[in-house]
């Protein structure tokens, strides 16, 4: 399954925020520690760490299903 995830569609935080009509901050917090999400860390001395997330479609579907169950 790992190899499949490599080549599946990956979303940015901004794309999902627009698709789901949510804030980018909420989407980032929702996916930051989700298994399967690719996180690029950009350390900046003396400042906060900047993170870029790429979220595989399978992870998007899993989280969406989980959120539907909570509704």
Beta strands, then each sheet from edge to edge (+ up, - down):
strand 1: 10-11
strand 2: 38-42
strand 3: 50-56
sheet 1: 1+ 3- 2+
end
